[in-house]
């Protein structure tokens, strides 16, 4: 990996053999979240989420974002940030035939490039952090190239139970046409300072995943189509049990039964405070 320096901030580490230009970033300077860059996801498939919140998002003045695990009267909440939004999240807002409501304007959408996060992961099982890409109309066309591919750059929901991290792609929406070719599972290795880098090089040829400077793997045609539409970034957390199950019974994508609406036992035993800490999110374009 090649070092890319950003003044007064931690370096980036980019795939070798290409020239890169920074096109978008959030260094989380200041004392509050920059909402010209981020939306809060509060709806989940057309319903108000029982666990997503706009609370517990703190900037510490030292260029770090903290997404905190919140407990209230036995229930748990955490924030789910995104630079755009999923069309299907918006609940119907009229008596007409149109099945979704008013779109939430996107703050940043992009196609291709290298996407990087530097972060510290939550300490407790029962909730997880993720860094990923999604398209607003994913699954809305028979050819995923034209409606988007979900790209999971980092998910840690197996970290505490199995010592594994996940990355990989899925496409075709989230119903019977969904295709999950298999995420990469790789061992979690703690660093001396607790900071980790995760990234993906989304090119016209495929997706190459990286963790802490190591190449994890590649996915692309013919097994995985390459999205040719702009997608948005998600820096998310999710408390388990409210929407879905997570674990071996749910497949690599974590999609299981929905709307359980109760916290898993691991959350009830969580030691607070706990948080997902992000130093930066950066997007680079390849310069030809």
C-alpha positions as CSV (number, residue, x, y, z in Angstrom):
1,X,0.0,0.0,0.0
2,X,1.2,3.5,-0.7
3,X,1.0,6.3,1.9
4,X,-1.1,9.4,1.1
5,X,-0.6,12.2,3.6
6,X,-3.3,14.6,4.8
7,X,-2.1,17.6,6.7
8,X,-2.8,17.5,10.4
9,X,-4.6,14.1,10.1
10,X,-3.7,10.4,9.9
11,X,-2.3,9.1,6.6
12,X,-4.3,7.1,4.1
13,X,-2.9,3.9,2.6
14,X,-3.9,3.3,-1.0
15,X,-3.5,0.4,-3.5
16,X,-0.1,0.5,-5.3
17,X,0.3,0.7,-9.1
18,X,-2.3,3.5,-9.5
19,X,-2.3,7.3,-9.1
20,X,-5.0,8.6,-6.8
21,X,-6.8,11.9,-6.1
22,X,-8.8,12.8,-3.1
23,X,-12.4,13.7,-4.1
24,X,-14.4,13.6,-0.9
25,X,-13.7,13.2,2.8
26,X,-14.9,13.8,6.3
27,X,-12.1,14.3,8.9
28,X,-14.7,14.9,11.6
29,X,-13.2,18.2,12.7
30,X,-15.3,20.6,14.8
31,X,-17.8,19.9,17.5
32,X,-20.8,18.5,15.7
33,X,-21.6,16.2,12.8
34,X,-21.5,17.9,9.4
35,X,-25.1,17.3,8.2
36,X,-24.2,18.7,4.8
37,X,-22.4,15.3,4.3
38,X,-24.5,12.8,6.3
39,X,-28.1,11.7,6.7
40,X,-29.4,9.7,9.6
41,X,-31.1,6.5,8.7
42,X,-34.2,6.2,10.9
43,X,-36.5,4.1,8.7
44,X,-36.0,0.5,7.8
45,X,-37.9,-0.9,4.8
46,X,-40.7,1.6,5.1
47,X,-41.1,1.5,8.8
48,X,-39.7,3.6,11.6
49,X,-36.9,1.7,13.1
50,X,-37.2,0.7,16.7
51,X,-33.4,1.0,17.2
52,X,-31.9,3.5,14.7
53,X,-31.5,7.0,16.3
54,X,-30.1,10.4,15.7
55,X,-28.8,10.5,19.3
56,X,-25.4,9.5,20.6
57,X,-23.4,10.9,17.7
58,X,-20.5,13.0,19.2
59,X,-17.5,14.7,17.8
60,X,-14.7,15.0,20.4
61,X,-12.9,18.0,19.1
62,X,-9.9,15.8,18.3
63,X,-11.1,14.9,14.8
64,X,-13.0,11.7,15.8
65,X,-16.6,10.7,15.4
66,X,-18.1,8.6,18.2
67,X,-21.3,6.6,17.6
68,X,-22.4,5.5,21.0
69,X,-24.5,2.5,22.2
70,X,-27.4,3.9,24.1
71,X,-29.6,2.0,26.6
72,X,-33.0,3.3,27.7
73,X,-35.4,1.3,29.9
74,X,-34.0,-2.0,28.7
75,X,-33.9,-1.1,25.0
76,X,-30.9,-0.2,22.9
77,X,-30.3,2.3,20.2
78,X,-27.4,3.5,18.0
79,X,-27.0,5.7,14.9
80,X,-26.8,4.6,11.3
81,X,-25.1,7.3,9.1
82,X,-25.3,7.5,5.3
83,X,-24.5,10.0,2.6
84,X,-27.7,9.0,0.6
85,X,-30.7,6.8,1.3
86,X,-32.4,3.6,0.2
87,X,-35.5,4.4,-1.8
88,X,-37.4,1.5,-0.2
89,X,-36.9,2.9,3.3
90,X,-39.2,5.8,2.7
91,X,-42.8,5.1,3.9
92,X,-45.7,5.7,1.7
93,X,-46.9,9.3,2.1
94,X,-50.1,9.5,0.1
95,X,-53.2,7.5,-0.9
96,X,-52.0,7.2,-4.4
97,X,-50.5,4.1,-6.1
98,X,-46.9,5.2,-5.6
99,X,-45.5,2.8,-2.9
100,X,-42.8,5.1,-1.4
101,X,-42.7,8.6,0.0
102,X,-40.6,11.6,-0.6
103,X,-37.0,10.9,-1.3
104,X,-34.4,11.9,1.3
105,X,-31.9,14.1,-0.7
106,X,-28.4,12.5,-1.1
107,X,-25.5,14.4,0.3
108,X,-22.8,12.4,-1.7
109,X,-23.1,9.8,-4.4
110,X,-20.1,8.4,-6.4
111,X,-19.1,5.8,-8.8
112,X,-15.8,3.8,-8.7
113,X,-12.7,4.8,-6.7
114,X,-11.1,3.8,-3.4
115,X,-13.1,4.1,-0.2
116,X,-11.3,4.1,3.1
117,X,-12.2,4.3,6.8
118,X,-9.9,4.5,9.8
119,X,-11.8,3.4,12.9
120,X,-11.8,1.7,16.3
121,X,-14.4,-1.0,16.8
122,X,-17.0,-1.5,19.5
123,X,-16.0,-3.7,22.5
124,X,-19.3,-5.6,23.1
125,X,-21.1,-8.3,21.0
126,X,-24.8,-7.8,20.4
127,X,-24.3,-4.8,18.1
128,X,-22.0,-4.2,15.3
129,X,-20.3,-1.6,13.1
130,X,-20.1,-1.5,9.3
131,X,-18.6,0.5,6.5
132,X,-20.3,-0.1,3.2
133,X,-21.8,1.1,-0.1
134,X,-25.3,0.9,-1.4
135,X,-27.4,2.2,-4.3
136,X,-30.8,3.9,-3.8
137,X,-32.6,1.4,-6.1
138,X,-30.7,-1.7,-5.5
139,X,-32.5,-4.8,-6.8
140,X,-34.8,-2.6,-9.0
141,X,-33.4,-3.8,-12.3
142,X,-32.8,-7.4,-13.5
143,X,-29.1,-6.4,-14.3
144,X,-27.3,-5.3,-11.1
145,X,-24.9,-3.2,-13.1
146,X,-27.8,-0.7,-13.6
147,X,-29.3,-0.6,-10.1
148,X,-26.3,-1.2,-7.9
149,X,-24.4,-3.7,-5.8
150,X,-24.1,-3.7,-2.0
151,X,-20.4,-3.6,-1.1
152,X,-19.7,-4.4,2.5
153,X,-16.2,-3.1,3.1
154,X,-16.2,-4.0,6.8
155,X,-18.6,-5.7,9.1
156,X,-17.6,-6.8,12.6
157,X,-20.6,-8.8,13.8
158,X,-18.5,-12.0,14.0
159,X,-15.5,-10.3,15.7
160,X,-16.4,-11.1,19.3
161,X,-18.0,-14.5,18.8
162,X,-15.7,-16.0,16.2
163,X,-12.7,-13.7,15.9
164,X,-13.6,-12.9,12.3
165,X,-14.2,-9.9,10.1
166,X,-16.3,-9.8,6.9
167,X,-16.2,-8.1,3.6
168,X,-17.8,-8.8,0.2
169,X,-20.7,-8.1,-2.2
170,X,-24.3,-8.9,-2.7
171,X,-26.8,-7.9,-5.4
172,X,-30.3,-8.5,-6.7
173,X,-32.1,-6.8,-3.8
174,X,-33.1,-8.6,-0.6
175,X,-35.8,-11.0,-1.7
176,X,-35.8,-14.3,-3.6
177,X,-33.6,-12.8,-6.4
178,X,-30.9,-11.8,-3.9
179,X,-27.4,-13.2,-4.6
180,X,-24.8,-13.4,-1.9
181,X,-21.8,-15.1,-3.5
182,X,-20.0,-15.5,-0.2
183,X,-18.2,-12.8,1.9
184,X,-14.6,-13.1,2.8
185,X,-14.1,-14.0,6.4
186,X,-10.7,-13.1,7.8
187,X,-9.2,-13.1,11.3
188,X,-9.5,-10.0,13.4
189,X,-6.0,-8.9,14.5
190,X,-5.8,-6.1,17.0
191,X,-3.3,-3.3,16.4
192,X,-1.1,-1.7,19.1
193,X,-3.2,1.5,19.1
194,X,-6.6,0.0,18.4
195,X,-7.0,1.9,15.1
196,X,-7.8,0.0,11.9
197,X,-8.0,0.7,8.2
198,X,-10.6,-0.9,5.9
199,X,-11.0,-0.1,2.2
200,X,-12.2,-1.2,-1.2
201,X,-11.0,-0.4,-4.7
202,X,-14.1,-0.4,-6.8
203,X,-12.9,-0.4,-10.4
204,X,-14.5,-1.2,-13.7
205,X,-13.0,-4.7,-13.4
206,X,-14.2,-5.6,-9.9
207,X,-13.8,-5.0,-6.2
208,X,-10.6,-5.5,-4.3
209,X,-10.9,-5.4,-0.5
210,X,-8.2,-4.4,2.0
211,X,-7.8,-4.5,5.8
212,X,-4.9,-2.8,7.7
213,X,-2.8,-2.6,4.5
214,X,-3.4,-6.3,3.6
215,X,-5.2,-7.4,0.4
216,X,-8.1,-9.6,1.6
217,X,-9.5,-10.6,-1.8
218,X,-11.2,-9.7,-5.1
219,X,-14.7,-10.2,-6.4
220,X,-15.9,-9.4,-9.9
221,X,-17.3,-10.8,-13.1
222,X,-18.7,-13.3,-13.9
223,X,-19.5,-14.2,-10.3
224,X,-20.2,-10.6,-9.1
225,X,-21.3,-7.8,-11.5
226,X,-19.7,-4.4,-11.2
227,X,-22.1,-1.6,-10.4
228,X,-22.1,1.2,-13.0
229,X,-24.3,3.5,-11.0
230,X,-23.4,6.0,-8.3
231,X,-23.8,4.7,-4.8
232,X,-23.7,6.2,-1.3
233,X,-21.6,5.6,1.7
234,X,-22.8,4.2,5.0
235,X,-21.0,4.3,8.4
236,X,-23.4,2.4,10.4
237,X,-24.1,0.5,13.7
238,X,-27.0,-1.8,14.5
239,X,-28.3,-3.3,17.7
240,X,-29.1,-7.0,17.2
241,X,-32.5,-8.4,17.6
242,X,-34.7,-5.5,16.5
243,X,-34.6,-6.0,12.8
244,X,-32.6,-9.1,12.1
245,X,-30.7,-12.0,13.5
246,X,-26.9,-12.2,13.0
247,X,-24.8,-15.4,13.1
248,X,-24.4,-18.7,11.3
249,X,-28.1,-19.2,10.8
250,X,-28.4,-16.0,8.8
251,X,-25.8,-16.4,6.1
252,X,-22.8,-14.1,5.4
253,X,-25.0,-11.1,4.8
254,X,-26.7,-11.2,8.2
255,X,-30.2,-11.2,6.7
256,X,-32.5,-13.3,8.8
257,X,-36.0,-12.9,10.3
258,X,-37.1,-9.3,10.5
259,X,-38.9,-7.3,13.2
260,X,-38.1,-9.3,16.3
261,X,-38.2,-5.9,18.1
262,X,-36.3,-7.2,21.2
263,X,-32.7,-7.0,22.1
264,X,-30.5,-10.1,22.1
265,X,-29.1,-11.3,25.4
266,X,-25.6,-10.1,24.5
267,X,-26.9,-6.5,24.5
268,X,-28.5,-6.9,27.9
269,X,-25.1,-7.9,29.2
270,X,-23.2,-5.1,27.4
271,X,-20.7,-3.1,29.5
272,X,-21.3,0.6,28.8
273,X,-20.0,3.0,27.6
274,X,-19.3,1.4,24.2
275,X,-18.9,3.1,20.9
276,X,-17.7,2.9,17.3
277,X,-15.0,5.6,16.7
278,X,-14.2,6.9,13.3
279,X,-11.1,9.0,12.5
280,X,-11.9,9.6,8.9
281,X,-13.8,8.5,5.8
282,X,-12.1,9.3,2.4
283,X,-12.9,8.7,-1.2
284,X,-10.2,8.7,-3.9
285,X,-10.5,8.6,-7.7
286,X,-8.0,6.8,-9.9
287,X,-6.1,9.4,-12.1
288,X,-5.5,8.0,-15.5
